[in-house]
Amino acid sequence: MKREISHEFTLLQLLQFSFPAIIMLLVSSLYTAVDGVFISRYVGSDGLSAINIMLPLDTIFYGIAIMFGTGASAIVGRKLGQGHTKEAKENFTLVTLAAIVIGVILTAVVVAFFKPLVLLLGASERLLPYCMEYGYILFGASMFTVVQVMYQSLFITAGKSQLALILTTTSGVMNLVLDFLFIVVLQMGMAGAAWGTVAGRVVGGIFPLIYFLKDRGMLGYRRPKWDGMVLVKTITNGSSEMVSNLAAGVTTLLFNLSMMKLAGEDGVAAMTIVLYTQFVYTAVYLGFSGSAAPVISYHYGSGNTNYLKKLFRHCIKIVALSTASMLAASILMAHALISLFTPAGTVVFDMAYHGYMLFIWNFLFAGFNIFASGLFTAFSNGAVSALISFLRTLVFVTGSILLLPQIIGMDGIWLSIPLAECLTCVVAAIFVKRYGKQPYHYL
């Protein structure tokens, strides 16, 4: 099983192993960003603002999917490490069925109550038509979003990260091509953007369900046995990742409401552009943590303590080096990135550029915080993992958003995420040190 989760990776091999997962999540994070570029350029900044108004709803589906994916990966990876292959396959199938059922139910609820939900999220009369045109199409297919995102983790556990990369890249390219066709050529506006995104998600959701109908060695579908504790453990293991996504939706809502109050629809558009950069940045660390977690779970389950210590050191080095390089790249590419969405010299551009140069300092801490949460998920310690994520993405951010603008005005909105990440880093470091010797033995 070379280069599978049982392998003892060197630092370079761990990077190579995690690379497909990182690219997968980068492509996934670019789905909405691609819509944003086309909509901002060919529909207008109000269309871009509308996407951000609806973003909290999308984070619900992403949160459910990542919860099932990361939670199940920890359980399945550990059981594979213990040699319980049959049980791992049964759990794998059970979790897939549970995620599909929940995805269908949530899709029906969101579509049925979409208009009041969007109004509750802060859509103005000016933005409401854009939200309605885009949202009914996008959220009508959200069950496929759940399956697609969930399997980004489960493909890695199954040792099929390269296949997952190909699938996600194909879906992303399809989204890009169809956005150009529907928005630019056929001039379908917001509906065209929605159909382009949905097409990519449907392909990404259906393929894994068909692929694992045949046993693929490490994993495949097998007649499941009902085991409520497996589902409970899956949910608790992955709860931190779900909390991160749901909290991101809550904080996006707070950002939108604050910006709408201080700067109107243009302020929401500027915030949307800046938040896209965060989605891309955090995707790198979510991808790395998601690929490292099954490896950690496997070697923890097999009792390979010596390698577990080496693996932890590899992970910390990767996080530190990538943080430095990505922060430098973010500063150097700021003008070019924002120009993708809106021309230089516009009100939205000036507002977004100013905010971006304050906002990006959260990248100093975000990588370590995401890895620390993923580390405890890998050890099936959902409580600590969820606490780190809860503090990072909700408690500290909410407090910062509510407090800082009262003190320093609009700059307080841009600085709320850097402050929250810094505070979380202190808490995460304490937990990492506390559990390093006992009971997990990675220090």
N, C-alpha and C positions, 0 to 999 in steps of 0.2 A: 504493500500500500504506500508506495513512494509518494511523497508530497501530499499525503492525506493527513488527517488530524492526528494520527498515531506517530507521525514522523517527528524526529528530534531536529528542529530547524536551527540553522545558523541564522545570524541576524539578516544576512542578505536573502537567504531562502524564505525567511518569514515575510520580508518585504515582497518577494516575488509571489508568495502564497496569498498575501492579502491584497495584492494589486488588482485582481479581477473584482473583488468585492468593493474596493474603493471606486473603481471605474463604474461599477454598477450603480452605486448610490449617487455618484456624480451625474451620471446620465439621468437617473430618476429625478434628482433635484433640478435638473435643467429642463424637465418637461414644462413646468409652470413658467420658468424663466424664458424659455423659447416663446411660449404664448405671450409673455409680457413684452418681449422685444417686438414681435410682429404687431401686437395690439397697440402698443405705444406709438409705433411708427405709422401704422395704417388705419387705426381706429381713433386713437387720441389718448391723452393722459387720463381722461375720465374712464375709459375702458380699463386702463392699467389700475386705477384706483379701485374699480369694481372687483377685480381679481383679488386684491388684498382684503377687501371686505368679506369675500367668501372663503378666504383661506382658513379661518378657524374651523369651518365645517370639514374641509379636506383633511385637516390634521386629526380629526376624530378617526377617520378611516385608516390613515397612516398609523396612528397610535395603536389601534386594534391589531393591525397587521404586524407591526414590529413587536408588539407584545407577544403574539402567538409565535412569531418566527424566532425571536431571541430566547423566549422562555422555553420553547420546545427544543431548541438547539442545545441548551444546557442539559436538559434531561436526556435527550437522545444521545448526545455526545458522551455523557458520562456512562450510559448503559452500554454503548459500543465499547468504551474503554474497559468496562468490566466483563465484556464478553457475552452480554445478554442481547444478542442480535435480534432474535425473534421478538422479544419484548419491545426493543427499540422500534422495530417496524410497526408493531401494533400501535404503539403510542404515536408514532409519526402519522399514521392513517387517522387515528381518532382526533388528533389536533387539527388536521386538515379539514375534516368534516365539521368540526365545531366552528372553525373560522368561517367556513362557507355559510353556515346557517346564520351566524351572527351578522355577517356581511350583508346577506339578503334582507334580514330584518331591519338593519340600520338604513339600508338604501331606501326601503319602502317608507320608513318614517320621515327621513329627510326630504324625499320628493313630495310626500303628502303635505308637509308643513313648510315648504321651502320659502314662500313669500314672507310669512310672519317671522321666520328665522332670520332672513336677510335683513329685514327691517330692525329686528332686535340687535343685529350685529352692527348697526349704524349706517346702513345705506340711506343716502339722501334721496330726495325725489329725482335729482339730476342723475344719480348713479343707478337707481333701481332698474330701469329698462336694460342696462348693460348686464346687471346681475342676473336678471330673469332669463335673458337670451342665452347666456353662457351656462348658468347653473343647472337648469333642468336637464340639459344634455349630459353635462359632466357627472352629476350626482346620480343620474339614472343608471350609470354603469359602475357605480362604486364598489360593487361586489368583486369585480375583476381587479380593482385597485388593491383590495385586501389580499387576494390570492397572490398577485404579482409581487407585492412588497414582502409578504410573509416568506415567500420562497427564495428571496434574496439571501436570507440566512440559512434556510434549510438546504439549499443547493450546496452551500459550503460544507455543512455537516455531512452531506452525502458524498463529498469529495468531487463535486461537479462544478467547481467555481468557474472554470473556463467556459463551460456550456452556459452557465448563468450570465456570464459577461457577454457572450454572443447574443443571447436572447434579449438582454436589456438594451444592448447597443442597437440591435435591430429595431426594437420598439421605439427607441429614441430617434433614430434616423427616420423611421416612418412618421413620427410626430412632426419632425422638422419639415419633411417633404410635403406632408399634407397641410401643414400650416401655411406654407408658401402657396400651395395650390388653392386652398380654400379661401385664404384671407387676401392674398395679393392678386392671384389670377381671377378667381371667381367672385371676389369681393363679397364674401359671406359674413364678414365682420366677426362679432363675438361668437356666433354659432359655428363659424368655420374653425376658430381656435379650439372650441370645445370638441368638435368632431375629430380634429387632428389628435388631440390628447387622448380621447376615448379609444380611438383605433389602436394606438400603441399599447394602452393598458389592457385592452381585450386580448390582444395577441400575447402579451406578457402573462396574463392570467390563465389562459386556456392551455398553453403549451405544457407547463409543469404537471397539470392534472392528467394530461394524456401520457406524458413521458414516464411517469412513475407507475402507470398501470402495469408495466413490465418491471420485474425485480431488477434493480440496477446494482446488485452486489451489496454494498454497505447498507443501502436503503431501498425500499420499494413499498408499494401498498400491500397490506395484508389484512385479512378480515380482522377488524378491531374488536377488542374486548372493552366493554364499558368500565372505565376506571375514573371515577370522579376526582380522586386525589391527584391523578396525573394532570387533569385539566386545571385543578386548583393550583397545583405546583407550577404549571406552565404560566398561569396568569400572575402568580406572585413573583416568579422568576423574571418575567418580562414586564412587570408593572413599572419599573423605573423608566424603561424606554417608552412605555405608553404615557406615563406621567410627563416625560419630556415633551412628547408631541402634543398632548392635550394642553399642557401649560404653555407651549409655544402658541397654541391657538388663543388661549386666554390673553397672553401678553400682546399678541398681534391685535386683538380686539381693543385692549387698553391703548396701544399705540395709535390705532386708527381713531378712536374717540378723542384722544388728546390732540392729535394732529388736525382732526376735523375742526376742533374748537379753536386751535391757535392759528392754523394756516389754510383751512378749507380743503377742497378736493386736491389742489396742487400739493399740499403738504402730505396727504395720504399717498399720492403718486410718488413723491420723493422718498417717503418711508418704504414704499414697496420696492423701489430700486435697491435701496440699501439692504433690506432684508434678504433680497435674492443673493447678495454676496455672502451673507451668513449661511444660507442654506447650502451653498456650494462648499464653503469652508468646512462646516460641520459634517457634511457628507463624507469628507475624507476621513475624519476620525470615527464616525459611525461605521464606515466601511472597514477601517482597520480593526476597531474594537470588535465588530461583528465577526470578522474572520479569525481574530486571535482567540476569542472566547471559546469556541469549540475545541481548539487545541489545548487551552488551559483546562477546560472541563475534562478532556480525555486523560491528560497526564495527572490531573488531580484524582480522577476516578481510578486510575491504574496504580496510584501510589508512587509515582516517579518524582519524588521530592527534589532530587538533585537537579533534574532538568527543569523543573518548575521554577526554581530560583534563577536559572540562566534565562529562561523564557521571559520572566518578569523584567530582568535587566535589559534584554533585547527590546521589549516593548517601550520601556521608559526612554531608551536612546532614540528610538524611532519617533516618539512623540516630541521629544525635545528638538531634534534636528528639523523635523517637518514644521514645527511651530515657527522656528526662526526663518526658514526659507519662505514659508507661505505668508508670514507677516511682511517680509521685505517685498515679495511679489505684489501683495495687496496695495502697498504704498506706491510702488512704481507704476502699477497698471490702473490706478484709480480713475484717471481722466478717460482712458480708453474704455474701461468697463461701463462707466456711466453714460458715455457717448453712444453706446450700443442702443440705449433706451430712448434717449432724448438729446437733441442737438445742444452743443455748448452755447452758452449765452441766454438760454431760456430760464425762466423763473424756476422751473422744476429742476433743471440741471444744477443751477447755482445752489439751491437748497439741498439737493442730494449730495453734491460734492462736499459741501461744508459738513454735513452730518456724517458722511462716510469717513472723513478724516478723524473724527472723534470716535466713531463707532468701532472702527477696526481694532482698537486696542484691547477689545475683549478677546481677540485671538491669542493673546499671550497666555491665557488661562484655560480657554475652552477645551483645547485638545486633552490636557491632563484630566479635566473634570469628566469629559465623556469617557475616557479610558478607565478612570477609577470606577465609574458607575458600571461599565461593562465588565470590569474585573470581578466585582461582587456578584453580578448576574451569572458569570461563568462558574462561580463557586456555589450557585443556588442560594445565595444570601440576598433574597429579594428585598428584605427590609432595609439593609444598609444602602443597597443600590437605589432603591426608590427614594430614600431620604436624600441622598446626594442630588438626584435628579429633581426632586420636589423643591429643594432649597434653590437649586441653580435656575430652574426654569419658571418657577412660580413665586415662591416666597420673597426671595431677594429682588427679583425683577419687578414684581408688583410694588413692593415697598419703594424701590428706586423710582419707578415711573410716577408714583403718587407724591413722592417727596421732592425729588430733585427739580422738576419744573417750577415748583413753588419757590425755590431758592434762586435758581439761575436761569429760569425761563426755558425757551425751546432747547437750548443746549443740554438741559437736564434730561430731555427725552433721549437724545443721542448717547448720552453717557450712562444711561441706566443699565444697559447690558454689560459694559465693561466693569462697572461697580459690582454687579451681581456675580459675574464670573470670578472676580477677584475674591470676594467673600466666600464663594463656594470652594475655591481652590484651597483656602485655609482649612475648611471643614473636611474636604476630601483627603488632604494630606494627613490629617489626624487619623482618619479611619484606615487609610492605607498602612500607616505605621503601626496602628493598634492591632490589626489582624495579621500583620506580616509574619510573625513568629508562630503564634497560635490563633486559630487552629489550622491555617492554610499553608504555612511553611514556605512562603515565596521570598522571604527575606533572610 
